[in-house]
Amino acid sequence: MKFRLYFALIMSCILSFFMSGWITFVNLGSHPEFVLFWMKAWSLAWPAAATISFLSAPEIQKFSAWLAKKV
């Protein structure tokens, strides 16, 4: 369980960090307060991403294992 929690936190942190940065850039471009907007978006995205990652990981792992056997 500890591994699953750490994995979900780290993976969601990295993914939400880069995705929120990318989407903020796509929406605003090179704005003078880009980093401020990005960090606000990331602070809102990470808790949601961590929760989704933690709750959905077991089913995604099962589906991935099934898919790997089929392909």
Biopython code that builds the backbone (N, CA, C, O; Angstrom):
import numpy as np
from Bio.PDB.StructureBuilder import StructureBuilder

atoms = [
    (1, "MET", "N", (0.819, -1.193, 0.000)),
    (1, "MET", "CA", (0.000, 0.000, 0.000)),
    (1, "MET", "C", (0.866, 1.261, 0.000)),
    (1, "MET", "O", (0.525, 2.250, -0.650)),
    (2, "LYS", "N", (1.995, 1.226, 0.736)),
    (2, "LYS", "CA", (2.881, 2.383, 0.790)),
    (2, "LYS", "C", (3.450, 2.676, -0.604)),
    (2, "LYS", "O", (3.515, 3.832, -1.023)),
    (3, "PHE", "N", (3.859, 1.622, -1.317)),
    (3, "PHE", "CA", (4.377, 1.794, -2.672)),
    (3, "PHE", "C", (3.323, 2.437, -3.570)),
    (3, "PHE", "O", (3.619, 3.371, -4.316)),
    (4, "ARG", "N", (2.106, 1.936, -3.496)),
    (4, "ARG", "CA", (1.020, 2.465, -4.332)),
    (4, "ARG", "C", (0.782, 3.950, -4.057)),
    (4, "ARG", "O", (0.566, 4.726, -4.988)),
    (5, "LEU", "N", (0.821, 4.338, -2.809)),
    (5, "LEU", "CA", (0.627, 5.741, -2.445)),
    (5, "LEU", "C", (1.775, 6.604, -2.967)),
    (5, "LEU", "O", (1.537, 7.651, -3.569)),
    (6, "TYR", "N", (3.009, 6.174, -2.744)),
    (6, "TYR", "CA", (4.160, 6.939, -3.234)),
    (6, "TYR", "C", (4.144, 7.048, -4.755)),
    (6, "TYR", "O", (4.381, 8.120, -5.313)),
    (7, "PHE", "N", (3.866, 5.941, -5.411)),
    (7, "PHE", "CA", (3.818, 5.948, -6.873)),
    (7, "PHE", "C", (2.765, 6.939, -7.374)),
    (7, "PHE", "O", (3.036, 7.731, -8.277)),
    (8, "ALA", "N", (1.580, 6.896, -6.797)),
    (8, "ALA", "CA", (0.501, 7.794, -7.217)),
    (8, "ALA", "C", (0.881, 9.251, -6.979)),
    (8, "ALA", "O", (0.616, 10.103, -7.826)),
    (9, "LEU", "N", (1.492, 9.545, -5.851)),
    (9, "LEU", "CA", (1.882, 10.924, -5.553)),
    (9, "LEU", "C", (2.963, 11.432, -6.501)),
    (9, "LEU", "O", (2.868, 12.544, -7.020)),
    (10, "ILE", "N", (3.985, 10.618, -6.721)),
    (10, "ILE", "CA", (5.089, 11.048, -7.590)),
    (10, "ILE", "C", (4.639, 11.157, -9.040)),
    (10, "ILE", "O", (4.920, 12.155, -9.704)),
    (11, "MET", "N", (3.948, 10.146, -9.531)),
    (11, "MET", "CA", (3.503, 10.164, -10.925)),
    (11, "MET", "C", (2.532, 11.316, -11.178)),
    (11, "MET", "O", (2.648, 12.014, -12.185)),
    (12, "SER", "N", (1.583, 11.517, -10.278)),
    (12, "SER", "CA", (0.613, 12.597, -10.465)),
    (12, "SER", "C", (1.289, 13.964, -10.352)),
    (12, "SER", "O", (0.904, 14.903, -11.048)),
    (13, "CYS", "N", (2.276, 14.079, -9.495)),
    (13, "CYS", "CA", (3.008, 15.332, -9.358)),
    (13, "CYS", "C", (3.695, 15.706, -10.669)),
    (13, "CYS", "O", (3.563, 16.830, -11.154)),
    (14, "ILE", "N", (4.416, 14.767, -11.224)),
    (14, "ILE", "CA", (5.155, 15.024, -12.460)),
    (14, "ILE", "C", (4.205, 15.292, -13.623)),
    (14, "ILE", "O", (4.386, 16.262, -14.360)),
    (15, "LEU", "N", (3.203, 14.449, -13.793)),
    (15, "LEU", "CA", (2.270, 14.627, -14.911)),
    (15, "LEU", "C", (1.471, 15.920, -14.789)),
    (15, "LEU", "O", (1.330, 16.654, -15.766)),
    (16, "SER", "N", (0.948, 16.204, -13.598)),
    (16, "SER", "CA", (0.158, 17.430, -13.447)),
    (16, "SER", "C", (1.032, 18.670, -13.588)),
    (16, "SER", "O", (0.569, 19.695, -14.088)),
    (17, "PHE", "N", (2.290, 18.592, -13.155)),
    (17, "PHE", "CA", (3.208, 19.719, -13.297)),
    (17, "PHE", "C", (3.415, 20.076, -14.767)),
    (17, "PHE", "O", (3.250, 21.230, -15.161)),
    (18, "PHE", "N", (3.776, 19.085, -15.570)),
    (18, "PHE", "CA", (4.049, 19.357, -16.981)),
    (18, "PHE", "C", (2.776, 19.639, -17.785)),
    (18, "PHE", "O", (2.776, 20.508, -18.657)),
    (19, "MET", "N", (1.711, 18.923, -17.502)),
    (19, "MET", "CA", (0.469, 19.160, -18.248)),
    (19, "MET", "C", (-0.129, 20.525, -17.916)),
    (19, "MET", "O", (-0.602, 21.221, -18.815)),
    (20, "SER", "N", (-0.115, 20.918, -16.649)),
    (20, "SER", "CA", (-0.642, 22.239, -16.310)),
    (20, "SER", "C", (0.216, 23.335, -16.924)),
    (20, "SER", "O", (-0.305, 24.369, -17.343)),
    (21, "GLY", "N", (1.522, 23.119, -16.981)),
    (21, "GLY", "CA", (2.406, 24.079, -17.651)),
    (21, "GLY", "C", (2.108, 24.186, -19.130)),
    (21, "GLY", "O", (2.033, 25.285, -19.680)),
    (22, "TRP", "N", (1.940, 23.047, -19.773)),
    (22, "TRP", "CA", (1.653, 23.034, -21.204)),
    (22, "TRP", "C", (0.311, 23.712, -21.507)),
    (22, "TRP", "O", (0.231, 24.554, -22.401)),
    (23, "ILE", "N", (-0.718, 23.354, -20.781)),
    (23, "ILE", "CA", (-2.046, 23.925, -21.026)),
    (23, "ILE", "C", (-2.060, 25.420, -20.699)),
    (23, "ILE", "O", (-2.696, 26.199, -21.409)),
    (24, "THR", "N", (-1.375, 25.824, -19.648)),
    (24, "THR", "CA", (-1.285, 27.246, -19.333)),
    (24, "THR", "C", (-0.593, 27.996, -20.455)),
    (24, "THR", "O", (-1.022, 29.085, -20.837)),
    (25, "PHE", "N", (0.477, 27.419, -20.986)),
    (25, "PHE", "CA", (1.187, 28.060, -22.099)),
    (25, "PHE", "C", (0.310, 28.123, -23.351)),
    (25, "PHE", "O", (0.280, 29.150, -24.029)),
    (26, "VAL", "N", (-0.393, 27.054, -23.659)),
    (26, "VAL", "CA", (-1.274, 27.035, -24.829)),
    (26, "VAL", "C", (-2.351, 28.118, -24.696)),
    (26, "VAL", "O", (-2.685, 28.788, -25.673)),
    (27, "ASN", "N", (-2.882, 28.283, -23.505)),
    (27, "ASN", "CA", (-3.953, 29.260, -23.288)),
    (27, "ASN", "C", (-3.455, 30.702, -23.203)),
    (27, "ASN", "O", (-4.129, 31.616, -23.677)),
    (28, "LEU", "N", (-2.286, 30.914, -22.604)),
    (28, "LEU", "CA", (-1.823, 32.282, -22.363)),
    (28, "LEU", "C", (-0.625, 32.705, -23.201)),
    (28, "LEU", "O", (-0.395, 33.898, -23.400)),
    (29, "GLY", "N", (0.133, 31.740, -23.689)),
    (29, "GLY", "CA", (1.369, 32.077, -24.396)),
    (29, "GLY", "C", (2.407, 32.571, -23.406)),
    (29, "GLY", "O", (2.382, 32.211, -22.229)),
    (30, "SER", "N", (3.312, 33.394, -23.892)),
    (30, "SER", "CA", (4.399, 33.907, -23.057)),
    (30, "SER", "C", (3.924, 35.143, -22.282)),
    (30, "SER", "O", (4.285, 36.275, -22.605)),
    (31, "HIS", "N", (3.134, 34.904, -21.288)),
    (31, "HIS", "CA", (2.538, 35.957, -20.456)),
    (31, "HIS", "C", (3.535, 36.362, -19.369)),
    (31, "HIS", "O", (4.275, 35.514, -18.871)),
    (32, "PRO", "N", (3.566, 37.651, -18.993)),
    (32, "PRO", "CA", (4.501, 38.084, -17.941)),
    (32, "PRO", "C", (4.325, 37.340, -16.613)),
    (32, "PRO", "O", (5.294, 37.157, -15.877)),
    (33, "GLU", "N", (3.117, 36.918, -16.306)),
    (33, "GLU", "CA", (2.870, 36.199, -15.056)),
    (33, "GLU", "C", (2.620, 34.714, -15.300)),
    (33, "GLU", "O", (1.882, 34.064, -14.560)),
    (34, "PHE", "N", (3.240, 34.198, -16.338)),
    (34, "PHE", "CA", (3.049, 32.799, -16.725)),
    (34, "PHE", "C", (3.311, 31.841, -15.563)),
    (34, "PHE", "O", (2.494, 30.963, -15.283)),
    (35, "VAL", "N", (4.440, 32.007, -14.895)),
    (35, "VAL", "CA", (4.811, 31.072, -13.820)),
    (35, "VAL", "C", (3.795, 31.122, -12.679)),
    (35, "VAL", "O", (3.459, 30.084, -12.109)),
    (36, "LEU", "N", (3.311, 32.294, -12.348)),
    (36, "LEU", "CA", (2.293, 32.418, -11.306)),
    (36, "LEU", "C", (1.013, 31.664, -11.681)),
    (36, "LEU", "O", (0.465, 30.919, -10.869)),
    (37, "PHE", "N", (0.544, 31.864, -12.918)),
    (37, "PHE", "CA", (-0.655, 31.159, -13.389)),
    (37, "PHE", "C", (-0.423, 29.649, -13.446)),
    (37, "PHE", "O", (-1.306, 28.862, -13.106)),
    (38, "TRP", "N", (0.772, 29.260, -13.880)),
    (38, "TRP", "CA", (1.111, 27.843, -13.973)),
    (38, "TRP", "C", (1.080, 27.194, -12.589)),
    (38, "TRP", "O", (0.497, 26.125, -12.415)),
    (39, "MET", "N", (1.704, 27.837, -11.615)),
    (39, "MET", "CA", (1.753, 27.261, -10.274)),
    (39, "MET", "C", (0.361, 27.193, -9.647)),
    (39, "MET", "O", (0.062, 26.261, -8.900)),
    (40, "LYS", "N", (-0.478, 28.163, -9.943)),
    (40, "LYS", "CA", (-1.858, 28.107, -9.442)),
    (40, "LYS", "C", (-2.598, 26.924, -10.071)),
    (40, "LYS", "O", (-3.293, 26.179, -9.380)),
    (41, "ALA", "N", (-2.442, 26.758, -11.396)),
    (41, "ALA", "CA", (-3.084, 25.634, -12.087)),
    (41, "ALA", "C", (-2.561, 24.306, -11.546)),
    (41, "ALA", "O", (-3.331, 23.367, -11.340)),
    (42, "TRP", "N", (-1.251, 24.231, -11.317)),
    (42, "TRP", "CA", (-0.661, 22.991, -10.817)),
    (42, "TRP", "C", (-1.146, 22.684, -9.401)),
    (42, "TRP", "O", (-1.420, 21.529, -9.077)),
    (43, "SER", "N", (-1.254, 23.715, -8.554)),
    (43, "SER", "CA", (-1.706, 23.476, -7.176)),
    (43, "SER", "C", (-3.146, 22.971, -7.138)),
    (43, "SER", "O", (-3.532, 22.268, -6.204)),
    (44, "LEU", "N", (-3.930, 23.323, -8.136)),
    (44, "LEU", "CA", (-5.299, 22.813, -8.218)),
    (44, "LEU", "C", (-5.353, 21.431, -8.877)),
    (44, "LEU", "O", (-6.202, 20.608, -8.533)),
    (45, "ALA", "N", (-4.455, 21.182, -9.812)),
    (45, "ALA", "CA", (-4.481, 19.930, -10.564)),
    (45, "ALA", "C", (-3.890, 18.755, -9.785)),
    (45, "ALA", "O", (-4.390, 17.635, -9.890)),
    (46, "TRP", "N", (-2.837, 18.991, -9.008)),
    (46, "TRP", "CA", (-2.145, 17.880, -8.374)),
    (46, "TRP", "C", (-3.024, 17.087, -7.409)),
    (46, "TRP", "O", (-3.000, 15.858, -7.487)),
    (47, "PRO", "N", (-3.789, 17.686, -6.515)),
    (47, "PRO", "CA", (-4.628, 16.866, -5.629)),
    (47, "PRO", "C", (-5.633, 16.009, -6.397)),
    (47, "PRO", "O", (-5.868, 14.852, -6.047)),
    (48, "ALA", "N", (-6.218, 16.579, -7.437)),
    (48, "ALA", "CA", (-7.167, 15.793, -8.244)),
    (48, "ALA", "C", (-6.448, 14.657, -8.950)),
    (48, "ALA", "O", (-6.931, 13.525, -8.969)),
    (49, "ALA", "N", (-5.294, 14.958, -9.529)),
    (49, "ALA", "CA", (-4.534, 13.928, -10.244)),
    (49, "ALA", "C", (-4.063, 12.825, -9.296)),
    (49, "ALA", "O", (-4.079, 11.649, -9.660)),
    (50, "ALA", "N", (-3.649, 13.191, -8.098)),
    (50, "ALA", "CA", (-3.190, 12.193, -7.127)),
    (50, "ALA", "C", (-4.333, 11.269, -6.712)),
    (50, "ALA", "O", (-4.156, 10.054, -6.617)),
    (51, "THR", "N", (-5.483, 11.840, -6.471)),
    (51, "THR", "CA", (-6.651, 11.040, -6.089)),
    (51, "THR", "C", (-7.057, 10.099, -7.211)),
    (51, "THR", "O", (-7.287, 8.911, -6.984)),
    (52, "ILE", "N", (-7.144, 10.629, -8.413)),
    (52, "ILE", "CA", (-7.514, 9.807, -9.573)),
    (52, "ILE", "C", (-6.482, 8.708, -9.795)),
    (52, "ILE", "O", (-6.840, 7.558, -10.047)),
    (53, "SER", "N", (-5.205, 9.060, -9.701)),
    (53, "SER", "CA", (-4.138, 8.079, -9.900)),
    (53, "SER", "C", (-4.198, 6.965, -8.855)),
    (53, "SER", "O", (-4.087, 5.786, -9.192)),
    (54, "PHE", "N", (-4.371, 7.338, -7.601)),
    (54, "PHE", "CA", (-4.414, 6.344, -6.531)),
    (54, "PHE", "C", (-5.604, 5.404, -6.672)),
    (54, "PHE", "O", (-5.482, 4.195, -6.478)),
    (55, "LEU", "N", (-6.751, 5.973, -7.012)),
    (55, "LEU", "CA", (-7.962, 5.153, -7.099)),
    (55, "LEU", "C", (-8.033, 4.300, -8.362)),
    (55, "LEU", "O", (-8.581, 3.199, -8.331)),
    (56, "SER", "N", (-7.491, 4.789, -9.464)),
    (56, "SER", "CA", (-7.620, 4.066, -10.733)),
    (56, "SER", "C", (-6.432, 3.155, -11.046)),
    (56, "SER", "O", (-6.528, 2.315, -11.940)),
    (57, "ALA", "N", (-5.324, 3.301, -10.334)),
    (57, "ALA", "CA", (-4.115, 2.539, -10.652)),
    (57, "ALA", "C", (-4.316, 1.023, -10.694)),
    (57, "ALA", "O", (-3.842, 0.393, -11.639)),
    (58, "PRO", "N", (-4.986, 0.407, -9.729)),
    (58, "PRO", "CA", (-5.122, -1.054, -9.780)),
    (58, "PRO", "C", (-5.843, -1.548, -11.042)),
    (58, "PRO", "O", (-5.433, -2.538, -11.647)),
    (59, "GLU", "N", (-6.892, -0.869, -11.427)),
    (59, "GLU", "CA", (-7.623, -1.288, -12.627)),
    (59, "GLU", "C", (-6.816, -1.033, -13.898)),
    (59, "GLU", "O", (-6.859, -1.831, -14.835)),
    (60, "ILE", "N", (-6.095, 0.057, -13.929)),
    (60, "ILE", "CA", (-5.258, 0.359, -15.094)),
    (60, "ILE", "C", (-4.127, -0.655, -15.207)),
    (60, "ILE", "O", (-3.769, -1.059, -16.313)),
    (61, "GLN", "N", (-3.562, -1.071, -14.080)),
    (61, "GLN", "CA", (-2.510, -2.091, -14.105)),
    (61, "GLN", "C", (-3.058, -3.419, -14.621)),
    (61, "GLN", "O", (-2.395, -4.096, -15.407)),
    (62, "LYS", "N", (-4.263, -3.799, -14.187)),
    (62, "LYS", "CA", (-4.881, -5.034, -14.681)),
    (62, "LYS", "C", (-5.144, -4.948, -16.178)),
    (62, "LYS", "O", (-4.862, -5.887, -16.922)),
    (63, "PHE", "N", (-5.682, -3.822, -16.611)),
    (63, "PHE", "CA", (-5.964, -3.639, -18.035)),
    (63, "PHE", "C", (-4.673, -3.644, -18.852)),
    (63, "PHE", "O", (-4.636, -4.215, -19.942)),
    (64, "SER", "N", (-3.630, -3.025, -18.345)),
    (64, "SER", "CA", (-2.347, -2.995, -19.033)),
    (64, "SER", "C", (-1.745, -4.402, -19.158)),
    (64, "SER", "O", (-1.186, -4.757, -20.196)),
    (65, "ALA", "N", (-1.865, -5.185, -18.101)),
    (65, "ALA", "CA", (-1.376, -6.563, -18.140)),
    (65, "ALA", "C", (-2.155, -7.371, -19.173)),
    (65, "ALA", "O", (-1.571, -8.139, -19.938)),
    (66, "TRP", "N", (-3.466, -7.196, -19.191)),
    (66, "TRP", "CA", (-4.312, -7.896, -20.172)),
    (66, "TRP", "C", (-3.939, -7.473, -21.588)),
    (66, "TRP", "O", (-3.808, -8.314, -22.477)),
    (67, "LEU", "N", (-3.769, -6.177, -21.795)),
    (67, "LEU", "CA", (-3.426, -5.652, -23.109)),
    (67, "LEU", "C", (-2.068, -6.140, -23.584)),
    (67, "LEU", "O", (-1.887, -6.444, -24.763)),
    (68, "ALA", "N", (-1.121, -6.212, -22.670)),
    (68, "ALA", "CA", (0.227, -6.681, -23.024)),
    (68, "ALA", "C", (0.213, -8.131, -23.483)),
    (68, "ALA", "O", (1.012, -8.524, -24.333)),
    (69, "LYS", "N", (-0.678, -8.915, -22.933)),
    (69, "LYS", "CA", (-0.789, -10.318, -23.350)),
    (69, "LYS", "C", (-1.440, -10.437, -24.729)),
    (69, "LYS", "O", (-1.135, -11.362, -25.482)),
    (70, "LYS", "N", (-2.336, -9.504, -25.061)),
    (70, "LYS", "CA", (-3.071, -9.554, -26.328)),
    (70, "LYS", "C", (-2.267, -8.998, -27.483)),
    (70, "LYS", "O", (-2.438, -9.427, -28.624)),
    (71, "VAL", "N", (-1.402, -8.058, -27.203)),
    (71, "VAL", "CA", (-0.669, -7.392, -28.294)),
    (71, "VAL", "C", (0.709, -7.990, -28.448)),
    (71, "VAL", "O", (1.475, -7.563, -29.312)),
]
sb = StructureBuilder()
sb.init_structure("model")
sb.init_model(0)
sb.init_chain("A")
sb.init_seg("    ")
for serial, (resi, resn, name, xyz) in enumerate(atoms, 1):
    if name == "N":
        sb.init_residue(resn, " ", resi, " ")
    sb.init_atom(name, np.array(xyz, "f"), 0.0, 1.0, " ", f" {name:<3s}", serial, name[0])
structure = sb.get_structure()
